[in-house]
Amino acid sequence: QVQLVEAGGGLVQPGGSLRLSCAASGSTFNINVMGWYRQAPGKQRELVARITKSGRTNYADSVKGRCTSSRENAKNTVYLEMHSLKPEEKAVYYCKAETMAWGNYWGQGTQVTVSS
């Protein structure tokens, strides 16, 4: 089993920045890929960024150049730094762990609101 806890959400002004974190616990050795997803009200959950165990990343086109995902394997923690945030990026941001043997796990989500 894997448990994920996100932190760092909150209210930020348009054009501002935010750093989210996701701490994994439990059988973390089985985690291969960590991902960040977001879900806005009335919309489907969408990928923001994914990062492999080796640190390889890929990003949604909508956030390329504005977001950076990083990973501290020793702390079993991944981060998502977001810059130049837009009001339409208000959403609940979720962390996802893809394991090699047990499927996927999700965190409880953290709310990000972009508003003046």
Sequence and secondary structure as in RCSB ss.txt:
>XXXX:A:sequence
QVQLVEAGGGLVQPGGSLRLSCAASGSTFNINVMGWYRQAPGKQRELVARITKSGRTNYADSVKGRCTSSRENAK
NTVYLEMHSLKPEEKAVYYCKAETMAWGNYWGQGTQVTVSS
>XXXX:A:secstr
 EEEEEE  EEE TT  EEEEEEEEESGGGEEEEEEEEE TTS  EEEEEEETT  EEE TTTTTTEEEEEEGGG
TEEEEEE S  GGG EEEEEEEEESSS EEE   EEEEE  
